[in-house]
Amino acid sequence: MTGEQQETCLFCKIVRGEIPCAAVFESDDFVVFLDINPVSRGHSLVVPKVHWETLLDVSPDSGVSLVKTIQRVGSALMKATGAEGFNVVQNNFPAAGQEVAHVHWHIIPRFDGDGLKAWPQSGYADSQDMAELAGRIRAAC
């Protein structure tokens, strides 16, 4: 991403304090704020302060800080909302539902019987189809 694109990035503007947000937590590496279009009450976004477009761009060194942030905020969301669990969702590229080209993680509070379905399930044609695909993925790794 060019400097000009970072200047116009919605999440970069929030990180820089140019656009207000309902922040719930901030560290040296991340800012966490309420999603303006929540799936459930308390739905929050974990946004790195460094601009990375997708998970493929993220520094592996940020992993420990990311997990600590998600644990802290996930626990706090459950306490504050009475949620019985939470989902962590992360989309990469528009085809997967990424709407802002700045990597981020959704923490979505969940309640028994809330009706939220992550995605429909499907299967493979047969065990051979599954084995062949697994082989292609292994080869690409």
trRosetta pair geometry for C-beta under 8 A, 3 or more apart (Angstrom, degrees):
i j d omega theta_ij theta_ji phi_ij phi_ji
1 5 4.4 -119 -171 86 94 131
1 6 5.7 113 126 -54 120 84
1 9 7.5 34 175 -59 152 130
1 51 6.3 -89 65 139 142 126
1 53 6.0 147 -39 -58 119 112
1 101 7.2 148 -90 131 132 120
2 5 4.8 100 54 5 75 100
2 6 7.1 -136 99 -2 42 86
3 6 5.6 -54 -149 37 34 113
3 7 6.5 43 150 -27 65 101
4 7 5.5 -48 -153 27 33 117
4 8 6.9 14 154 -5 63 106
5 8 6.1 -66 -152 45 34 99
5 9 6.4 55 147 -49 67 95
5 101 7.8 -45 169 91 120 134
6 9 5.3 -32 -144 2 37 122
6 12 5.2 145 -175 -104 72 171
6 51 5.1 -122 -121 -22 109 174
7 12 7.3 -93 -98 103 12 140
8 13 7.9 -16 -169 -44 21 116
9 12 3.8 71 78 10 111 113
9 13 6.6 -178 89 -13 58 82
9 51 6.3 121 49 -126 170 127
9 100 7.5 95 -166 -178 83 97
9 101 6.9 -103 -121 75 103 85
9 102 5.3 101 -177 -54 127 126
10 13 5.8 -59 -156 33 28 112
10 14 6.7 26 150 -17 64 104
10 19 7.0 -35 -164 32 67 162
10 100 5.5 -89 53 -132 120 124
10 102 7.2 -144 61 14 75 131
11 14 5.4 -48 -148 35 40 113
11 15 6.3 44 151 -21 68 102
11 47 5.0 -153 -163 -153 123 140
11 51 7.8 144 89 -111 103 83
11 100 5.7 106 -25 152 111 140
11 102 3.9 -143 48 80 134 152
11 104 6.5 -155 -108 -56 155 130
12 15 5.5 -51 -146 37 33 114
12 16 6.2 26 155 -12 65 109
12 51 5.4 -2 -84 -83 115 119
12 102 6.4 -163 -36 -96 79 149
13 16 5.8 -59 -144 44 29 106
13 18 4.2 -81 -165 68 83 115
13 19 4.5 57 126 -2 110 110
14 17 7.7 43 -180 -72 30 23
14 18 7.5 -84 -64 53 23 72
14 19 5.0 -53 -80 70 65 101
14 20 8.0 -7 -127 114 79 8
14 21 5.0 49 -151 -36 116 132
14 31 6.8 -162 128 93 101 144
14 33 6.9 -113 176 17 137 153
14 47 6.9 49 85 82 127 164
15 31 5.7 -179 -109 12 71 136
15 47 6.6 -131 -68 121 103 121
15 49 5.1 145 -155 -132 130 66
21 31 7.5 99 70 145 148 125
21 33 3.9 -14 153 -152 126 162
21 34 7.4 170 174 43 86 68
22 33 5.5 126 71 -167 54 93
22 34 4.2 -15 80 28 119 113
23 26 6.0 -4 -175 -44 133 106
23 31 6.2 -64 -125 -173 111 99
23 32 6.9 98 -158 77 69 52
23 33 4.8 -53 -95 -93 48 94
24 32 5.2 -61 63 108 91 99
24 33 6.2 153 4 -111 80 34
24 34 6.5 97 -33 -44 114 77
24 44 5.7 -66 29 -119 142 140
24 73 6.4 95 107 -134 121 107
24 76 7.1 162 162 110 118 138
24 77 8.0 44 160 -74 159 86
25 30 7.6 17 109 105 97 103
25 31 7.7 168 93 -158 57 41
25 32 4.2 13 56 46 92 120
25 69 6.9 161 116 -154 136 89
25 72 6.5 138 -138 111 161 119
25 73 5.3 -124 14 -84 147 105
25 76 7.3 141 -53 38 127 159
26 30 7.2 -158 -143 99 46 58
26 31 4.9 -2 -111 -114 90 73
26 32 7.1 -153 -71 23 48 72
27 30 5.2 30 45 45 100 79
27 65 6.7 -172 113 -170 147 108
27 69 6.1 -117 5 -92 139 111
28 49 7.6 -96 149 14 42 146
28 65 7.7 -83 66 -143 91 143
29 48 6.3 -41 164 -138 80 77
29 49 6.0 -148 -172 16 30 105
29 50 7.6 -32 -154 -2 74 97
29 62 6.1 162 -168 -141 141 102
29 65 4.5 55 39 146 158 149
29 66 7.6 -94 120 -62 136 63
29 69 7.4 -121 79 -47 107 139
30 46 5.5 -10 -169 -172 136 85
30 47 6.4 139 -157 72 77 42
30 48 5.8 -52 -98 -101 75 43
30 49 6.5 -134 -86 -23 22 83
30 65 6.9 167 -13 143 110 106
30 66 7.1 117 -56 -105 140 60
30 69 4.9 29 51 -122 153 164
31 47 5.4 -23 64 66 81 99
31 49 6.4 92 -14 -75 93 84
32 44 5.4 35 175 164 98 126
32 45 6.7 180 -148 85 58 46
32 46 5.0 -15 -101 -101 96 64
32 47 7.2 165 -88 18 41 73
32 69 6.6 172 -49 177 128 111
32 73 5.2 -118 175 -96 168 151
32 107 7.7 6 -154 17 123 128
33 44 6.5 173 92 -152 20 86
33 45 5.9 -16 61 54 70 91
33 47 7.4 -16 20 9 95 119
34 38 6.9 -42 -179 -67 90 121
34 42 7.2 -94 -118 -147 99 27
34 43 6.9 83 -158 77 70 59
34 44 5.6 -58 -98 -100 42 73
34 45 7.8 54 148 11 7 82
35 38 4.8 131 76 -84 103 68
35 39 7.6 25 75 -1 150 72
35 43 4.5 -45 32 113 123 102
35 44 6.4 -162 -19 -109 83 17
35 45 5.4 107 -75 -33 84 100
35 106 6.9 17 -60 -129 141 97
38 41 6.4 94 121 -91 152 24
38 42 7.2 111 -151 48 147 31
38 43 3.5 157 -143 36 93 122
38 108 7.9 151 -166 -125 83 84
39 43 5.0 123 34 -89 75 148
39 106 7.6 66 3 172 125 137
39 108 5.0 -8 63 -136 129 126
39 116 6.5 71 164 -120 118 138
40 43 5.5 123 55 -49 58 101
40 81 7.9 95 135 176 105 154
40 83 7.6 102 125 -100 139 121
40 108 5.8 96 30 -174 105 85
40 109 5.1 -121 101 70 125 83
40 110 6.9 145 21 -87 165 40
40 111 7.2 175 -154 -1 148 101
40 114 6.6 -8 -97 -168 135 150
40 116 7.1 -73 -46 -49 118 145
41 81 5.7 161 103 -135 99 124
41 109 6.7 -44 78 59 61 133
42 77 4.7 128 162 -152 130 99
42 80 6.4 149 -113 90 130 111
42 81 4.3 -78 -32 -58 151 143
42 83 6.8 -120 63 -33 151 130
42 109 4.4 37 76 -7 126 135
43 106 6.5 -12 -172 -168 95 100
43 107 7.2 170 -153 84 47 54
43 108 5.0 5 -116 -114 92 70
43 109 6.8 -115 -67 16 56 80
44 73 6.0 -116 86 169 151 132
44 77 6.5 -135 2 -82 123 131
44 106 7.4 148 80 -157 42 51
44 107 4.8 -8 61 55 92 102
45 104 5.0 5 -173 170 103 132
45 105 7.1 144 -158 73 54 44
45 106 6.1 -29 -99 -99 66 59
45 107 7.8 -167 -78 17 19 77
46 66 7.2 107 145 -149 139 80
46 69 5.7 125 -142 124 129 125
46 70 6.2 -53 -55 -80 164 80
46 73 6.8 -178 -79 38 108 157
46 104 6.2 159 74 -165 52 74
46 105 4.2 -10 52 58 110 99
46 106 7.9 -143 15 -61 81 14
46 107 6.5 70 -26 -21 105 106
47 102 6.7 31 -150 127 105 116
47 104 4.7 -20 -94 -109 72 110
48 51 7.7 178 95 -77 102 19
48 52 6.1 20 64 21 145 104
48 58 7.2 167 -34 -121 159 100
48 62 6.7 5 -115 -169 129 158
48 66 7.9 -36 -78 -90 100 103
48 102 7.8 -146 53 169 85 92
48 103 6.4 20 16 79 117 99
48 104 7.6 -143 6 -90 72 62
50 59 7.6 18 81 3 157 115
50 62 7.8 -130 36 -79 129 147
51 102 5.9 -70 -140 -125 77 101
52 55 8.0 76 131 -95 126 18
52 57 3.9 177 -163 102 98 112
52 58 5.0 119 132 -78 168 61
52 59 7.7 -144 -72 -9 144 70
52 102 7.2 96 66 -156 45 57
52 103 4.7 -19 92 13 95 123
53 57 5.4 84 40 3 73 151
53 101 4.9 -20 -141 175 94 85
53 102 6.7 -61 -114 -93 42 33
53 103 6.4 74 116 -37 18 85
54 57 5.5 103 56 5 61 99
54 58 7.8 -101 110 -21 42 89
54 92 4.3 77 -155 -145 113 98
54 93 6.2 9 -99 -45 141 71
54 98 7.0 -60 -103 -91 92 172
54 101 8.0 -47 -49 -154 76 68
54 103 5.6 122 -137 -80 14 103
55 58 5.5 -36 -153 5 45 121
55 90 6.3 83 -63 143 125 130
55 92 5.2 -73 15 -82 100 129
55 103 5.8 134 -62 -132 50 132
56 92 6.9 97 -11 -156 93 140
57 103 6.8 -163 59 -30 103 133
58 62 6.0 -99 178 50 99 129
58 103 5.9 -96 -62 84 109 171
59 62 5.0 97 75 -12 89 101
60 63 5.8 -9 -177 -25 57 116
61 64 8.0 -41 176 18 47 95
62 65 5.4 -65 -165 51 62 111
62 66 5.5 68 139 -31 86 107
63 66 5.6 -59 -145 35 28 113
63 67 6.3 23 162 -16 66 105
64 67 6.0 -55 -148 37 29 107
64 68 6.3 28 155 -17 64 109
65 68 5.8 -56 -146 39 30 112
65 69 6.3 32 154 -21 64 108
66 69 5.7 -58 -150 35 29 111
66 70 6.4 24 156 -15 66 107
66 105 7.4 107 -167 -8 109 147
67 70 5.8 -55 -145 39 32 108
67 71 6.2 34 155 -20 65 107
68 71 5.8 -55 -146 37 29 112
68 72 6.3 27 157 -19 64 109
69 72 5.9 -57 -146 37 28 109
69 73 6.1 13 163 -6 66 112
70 73 6.2 -61 -137 46 27 100
70 74 5.6 31 162 -23 65 114
70 88 5.9 24 -157 -108 135 138
70 105 6.5 -45 -91 113 117 150
70 107 6.4 173 -143 -83 80 122
71 74 5.9 -56 -137 38 21 111
71 75 6.3 21 163 -16 60 110
72 75 6.2 -63 -155 37 23 108
72 76 6.3 18 153 -15 62 112
73 76 5.4 -56 -144 41 34 112
73 77 6.1 39 156 -24 68 103
73 107 5.7 153 113 29 114 170
74 77 5.8 -52 -146 32 28 112
74 78 6.7 28 155 -18 61 104
74 86 4.9 -157 -147 59 95 148
74 88 7.3 -50 -84 -65 129 105
74 107 5.5 -133 -85 -153 77 131
75 78 5.9 -55 -154 33 31 111
75 79 6.6 27 152 -15 65 107
76 79 5.7 -56 -149 39 33 110
76 80 5.9 23 159 -14 69 114
77 80 5.9 -60 -137 43 27 105
77 81 5.7 -6 173 9 66 118
77 83 6.1 -2 131 26 88 138
77 86 6.0 76 86 -84 132 144
77 107 6.1 178 -14 131 159 120
77 109 4.9 -145 153 -72 116 107
78 81 6.8 -71 -130 51 18 88
78 82 7.6 -26 -180 162 52 4
78 83 4.7 -98 -118 69 61 93
78 84 7.4 105 -142 -85 103 8
78 85 7.4 25 -103 -84 117 11
78 86 6.4 -110 -62 -30 95 113
78 109 6.7 166 -84 -126 53 101
81 109 4.8 3 76 -154 154 169
82 111 7.7 33 108 -102 86 110
83 86 6.0 62 131 -66 146 85
83 109 3.5 -127 -76 -168 152 103
83 110 5.8 88 -167 51 111 39
83 111 5.8 -101 -130 -67 65 74
84 110 6.5 -73 64 100 74 76
84 111 5.7 97 15 -127 99 44
84 112 5.5 11 39 -28 157 86
85 109 7.8 135 86 -163 41 51
85 110 4.4 -29 79 67 87 114
86 107 5.6 12 169 -177 134 83
86 108 6.0 156 -162 76 78 45
86 109 5.2 -42 -100 -103 94 40
86 110 5.6 175 -95 6 31 91
87 106 7.4 8 103 105 92 98
87 107 7.5 168 83 -153 49 40
87 108 4.5 -8 55 56 95 106
87 110 6.0 84 -19 -45 86 124
87 116 7.9 -125 -8 120 141 137
87 118 6.9 173 -131 -93 151 110
88 105 5.8 -6 -169 179 94 115
88 106 7.0 155 -157 79 41 58
88 107 5.8 -12 -101 -100 72 67
88 108 7.8 -174 -77 18 25 78
89 105 7.1 148 72 -164 40 64
89 106 4.3 -14 59 57 94 112
89 108 6.4 22 3 -7 114 120
89 118 7.8 -175 -95 -138 119 100
90 103 7.4 22 -163 -169 110 87
90 104 7.3 -167 -127 97 83 39
90 105 4.7 -35 -81 -107 102 75
90 106 7.1 -173 -71 16 48 75
91 96 4.6 176 -163 119 86 99
91 97 4.3 -97 -136 78 152 88
91 98 4.2 -173 115 -65 102 72
91 99 7.9 48 82 -5 142 66
92 96 5.2 29 60 52 54 150
92 98 5.8 18 -137 -42 10 138
92 103 7.6 2 -101 -113 83 93
93 96 5.3 79 65 16 78 102
93 98 5.6 107 50 28 14 127
94 97 7.6 91 -169 -40 35 7
94 98 5.9 -88 -75 62 35 80
94 99 7.7 80 -117 -90 73 39
98 101 7.0 84 139 -92 116 49
100 104 6.9 21 74 10 118 129
108 116 7.6 -157 144 164 136 166
110 114 6.1 -142 -160 24 66 143
110 116 6.7 -115 -122 50 95 133
111 114 4.3 104 63 -55 85 116
117 120 7.3 40 145 -69 131 54
124 127 7.4 101 94 -86 130 24
124 129 4.5 178 173 92 106 114
124 130 4.2 163 49 -62 176 91
124 133 7.3 -137 -119 13 128 136
125 128 7.8 -46 87 65 100 84
125 129 4.1 105 46 -28 97 157
126 129 5.3 107 50 5 61 101
126 130 7.4 -122 104 -1 37 91
127 130 5.5 -54 -149 39 38 114
127 131 6.1 40 153 -21 69 106
128 131 5.7 -54 -144 38 31 111
128 132 6.3 32 156 -21 65 106
129 132 6.0 -56 -148 34 27 111
129 133 6.6 23 156 -15 62 107
130 133 6.0 -58 -150 37 29 108
130 134 6.3 31 153 -20 65 108
131 134 5.6 -53 -147 36 31 114
131 135 6.5 35 153 -22 63 105
132 135 5.6 -55 -154 33 32 115
132 136 6.6 31 152 -18 65 103
133 136 5.7 -52 -149 35 36 110
133 137 6.4 33 153 -17 67 105
134 137 5.8 -56 -149 38 31 110
134 138 6.3 35 153 -21 66 105
135 138 5.7 -51 -145 34 31 112
135 139 6.3 31 156 -19 64 106
136 139 5.7 -55 -149 36 30 113
136 140 6.5 26 153 -18 64 108
137 140 5.7 -59 -149 38 32 109
137 141 6.6 40 151 -30 65 100
138 141 5.8 -51 -154 23 33 114
